[in-house]
Structure formats: C-alpha cells, structure tokens
Amino acid sequence: MFLLVPALFISGSGYGGEEVEELHETFAWALLAVVALHLAGLVWHTIRHRENISLAMVTGRKEGRVEDAISSGHAVWGVVMTIVAGVWIAALFAARDARTATVKVPGTGVTLQLGENESGDGKSRHGHDDDD
C-alpha cells in the first residue's frame, strides 16, 4: 500500500500517454486488491487469535506480554499527522471545481484535470491539443 498510493498519484498526475494511463488503471486495481487482502487478513487474524486487532490499530493498545510491548509510543505525533492529513484532504476537496473537473493541489499551485475530457473542445486531459 505504501508503494501503490504514490505510484497511483504519480501515474494519475496527467503526464505521459496512453501507456501511463493504462499503468494508472493497473495501480488502481492493484491497490483495491491489496486493501481487500488486508481486510481479509484482519478478519482472519481476529477469528484465528480471538483478538480484536482492528481496535488495537485504532487505540494503539493490545493485550499481551509486557516484554513484547513497544518501549515508547509517540501518540502526539500520530495525532498531529492525522490532523495535518485531514486538513490537507479537506483543502483538496474544497479546491475541487466540479464544473471544470479540476482540482488545485493545496500548497503547490498545481491544477490537475480530473477524469477524461469529454467536452469535445479538442484539448486532451493534459491541456494540449489531441492532435499533438
């Protein structure tokens, strides 16, 4: 997942041709498959070990032997990163223009075209003539 998300973002950034678009679609399906496998593993672990591992992922607390515990946690950094990510995602949604199917990426000044250009204006989704 840590590799597929950046790969999906980079391949969907609007640069490259048909091959990159196909690669983007492959990354999207691969990410969906990995997420499904992750959830299946979560269910399997919960049933097999009779342990609510999903709750432990949220709270950071898990029953077990003291010697197996992590020596220190950084809950403050987790909260800070969650807030920063949430604010950035909210800004991303706020910067979306449904009329033009574009989004201005917060903090970068970059505007990305979302989806396919079906307006028939002769421009591709990358902002140049389709005949190029």
MODELLER restraints for C-alpha pairs under 7 A, 6 or more apart:
rsr = mdl.restraints
at = mdl.atoms
rsr.add(forms.Gaussian(group=physical.xy_distance, feature=features.Distance(at['CA:1:A'], at['CA:31:A']), mean=6.54, stdev=0.5))
rsr.add(forms.Gaussian(group=physical.xy_distance, feature=features.Distance(at['CA:1:A'], at['CA:34:A']), mean=6.85, stdev=0.5))
rsr.add(forms.Gaussian(group=physical.xy_distance, feature=features.Distance(at['CA:4:A'], at['CA:27:A']), mean=6.34, stdev=0.5))
rsr.add(forms.Gaussian(group=physical.xy_distance, feature=features.Distance(at['CA:4:A'], at['CA:31:A']), mean=6.12, stdev=0.5))
rsr.add(forms.Gaussian(group=physical.xy_distance, feature=features.Distance(at['CA:8:A'], at['CA:24:A']), mean=5.71, stdev=0.5))
rsr.add(forms.Gaussian(group=physical.xy_distance, feature=features.Distance(at['CA:8:A'], at['CA:27:A']), mean=5.62, stdev=0.5))
rsr.add(forms.Gaussian(group=physical.xy_distance, feature=features.Distance(at['CA:8:A'], at['CA:28:A']), mean=6.42, stdev=0.5))
rsr.add(forms.Gaussian(group=physical.xy_distance, feature=features.Distance(at['CA:11:A'], at['CA:20:A']), mean=5.98, stdev=0.5))
rsr.add(forms.Gaussian(group=physical.xy_distance, feature=features.Distance(at['CA:11:A'], at['CA:21:A']), mean=6.89, stdev=0.5))
rsr.add(forms.Gaussian(group=physical.xy_distance, feature=features.Distance(at['CA:11:A'], at['CA:23:A']), mean=6.92, stdev=0.5))
rsr.add(forms.Gaussian(group=physical.xy_distance, feature=features.Distance(at['CA:11:A'], at['CA:24:A']), mean=5.09, stdev=0.5))
rsr.add(forms.Gaussian(group=physical.xy_distance, feature=features.Distance(at['CA:12:A'], at['CA:21:A']), mean=7.00, stdev=0.5))
rsr.add(forms.Gaussian(group=physical.xy_distance, feature=features.Distance(at['CA:12:A'], at['CA:24:A']), mean=5.86, stdev=0.5))
rsr.add(forms.Gaussian(group=physical.xy_distance, feature=features.Distance(at['CA:13:A'], at['CA:112:A']), mean=6.85, stdev=0.5))
rsr.add(forms.Gaussian(group=physical.xy_distance, feature=features.Distance(at['CA:14:A'], at['CA:126:A']), mean=5.55, stdev=0.5))
rsr.add(forms.Gaussian(group=physical.xy_distance, feature=features.Distance(at['CA:15:A'], at['CA:126:A']), mean=6.82, stdev=0.5))
rsr.add(forms.Gaussian(group=physical.xy_distance, feature=features.Distance(at['CA:46:A'], at['CA:52:A']), mean=5.54, stdev=0.5))
rsr.add(forms.Gaussian(group=physical.xy_distance, feature=features.Distance(at['CA:46:A'], at['CA:53:A']), mean=6.12, stdev=0.5))
rsr.add(forms.Gaussian(group=physical.xy_distance, feature=features.Distance(at['CA:56:A'], at['CA:62:A']), mean=5.31, stdev=0.5))
rsr.add(forms.Gaussian(group=physical.xy_distance, feature=features.Distance(at['CA:91:A'], at['CA:106:A']), mean=6.34, stdev=0.5))
rsr.add(forms.Gaussian(group=physical.xy_distance, feature=features.Distance(at['CA:92:A'], at['CA:105:A']), mean=6.15, stdev=0.5))
rsr.add(forms.Gaussian(group=physical.xy_distance, feature=features.Distance(at['CA:92:A'], at['CA:106:A']), mean=6.07, stdev=0.5))
rsr.add(forms.Gaussian(group=physical.xy_distance, feature=features.Distance(at['CA:95:A'], at['CA:103:A']), mean=5.53, stdev=0.5))
rsr.add(forms.Gaussian(group=physical.xy_distance, feature=features.Distance(at['CA:95:A'], at['CA:104:A']), mean=5.42, stdev=0.5))
rsr.add(forms.Gaussian(group=physical.xy_distance, feature=features.Distance(at['CA:96:A'], at['CA:102:A']), mean=5.90, stdev=0.5))
rsr.add(forms.Gaussian(group=physical.xy_distance, feature=features.Distance(at['CA:96:A'], at['CA:103:A']), mean=4.19, stdev=0.5))
rsr.add(forms.Gaussian(group=physical.xy_distance, feature=features.Distance(at['CA:96:A'], at['CA:104:A']), mean=6.58, stdev=0.5))
rsr.add(forms.Gaussian(group=physical.xy_distance, feature=features.Distance(at['CA:97:A'], at['CA:103:A']), mean=5.97, stdev=0.5))
rsr.add(forms.Gaussian(group=physical.xy_distance, feature=features.Distance(at['CA:101:A'], at['CA:113:A']), mean=6.09, stdev=0.5))
rsr.add(forms.Gaussian(group=physical.xy_distance, feature=features.Distance(at['CA:101:A'], at['CA:114:A']), mean=5.23, stdev=0.5))
rsr.add(forms.Gaussian(group=physical.xy_distance, feature=features.Distance(at['CA:102:A'], at['CA:111:A']), mean=6.57, stdev=0.5))
rsr.add(forms.Gaussian(group=physical.xy_distance, feature=features.Distance(at['CA:102:A'], at['CA:112:A']), mean=5.45, stdev=0.5))
rsr.add(forms.Gaussian(group=physical.xy_distance, feature=features.Distance(at['CA:102:A'], at['CA:113:A']), mean=4.46, stdev=0.5))
rsr.add(forms.Gaussian(group=physical.xy_distance, feature=features.Distance(at['CA:102:A'], at['CA:114:A']), mean=5.29, stdev=0.5))
rsr.add(forms.Gaussian(group=physical.xy_distance, feature=features.Distance(at['CA:103:A'], at['CA:111:A']), mean=5.52, stdev=0.5))
rsr.add(forms.Gaussian(group=physical.xy_distance, feature=features.Distance(at['CA:103:A'], at['CA:112:A']), mean=5.35, stdev=0.5))
rsr.add(forms.Gaussian(group=physical.xy_distance, feature=features.Distance(at['CA:103:A'], at['CA:113:A']), mean=6.69, stdev=0.5))
rsr.add(forms.Gaussian(group=physical.xy_distance, feature=features.Distance(at['CA:104:A'], at['CA:110:A']), mean=5.64, stdev=0.5))
rsr.add(forms.Gaussian(group=physical.xy_distance, feature=features.Distance(at['CA:104:A'], at['CA:111:A']), mean=4.17, stdev=0.5))
rsr.add(forms.Gaussian(group=physical.xy_distance, feature=features.Distance(at['CA:104:A'], at['CA:112:A']), mean=6.30, stdev=0.5))
rsr.add(forms.Gaussian(group=physical.xy_distance, feature=features.Distance(at['CA:105:A'], at['CA:111:A']), mean=6.08, stdev=0.5))
rsr.add(forms.Gaussian(group=physical.xy_distance, feature=features.Distance(at['CA:113:A'], at['CA:125:A']), mean=5.94, stdev=0.5))
rsr.add(forms.Gaussian(group=physical.xy_distance, feature=features.Distance(at['CA:116:A'], at['CA:125:A']), mean=5.96, stdev=0.5))
rsr.add(forms.Gaussian(group=physical.xy_distance, feature=features.Distance(at['CA:117:A'], at['CA:124:A']), mean=6.14, stdev=0.5))
rsr.add(forms.Gaussian(group=physical.xy_distance, feature=features.Distance(at['CA:117:A'], at['CA:125:A']), mean=5.33, stdev=0.5))
rsr.add(forms.Gaussian(group=physical.xy_distance, feature=features.Distance(at['CA:122:A'], at['CA:129:A']), mean=5.78, stdev=0.5))
rsr.add(forms.Gaussian(group=physical.xy_distance, feature=features.Distance(at['CA:122:A'], at['CA:130:A']), mean=5.91, stdev=0.5))
rsr.add(forms.Gaussian(group=physical.xy_distance, feature=features.Distance(at['CA:123:A'], at['CA:129:A']), mean=4.59, stdev=0.5))
rsr.add(forms.Gaussian(group=physical.xy_distance, feature=features.Distance(at['CA:123:A'], at['CA:130:A']), mean=5.57, stdev=0.5))
rsr.add(forms.Gaussian(group=physical.xy_distance, feature=features.Distance(at['CA:124:A'], at['CA:130:A']), mean=5.29, stdev=0.5))
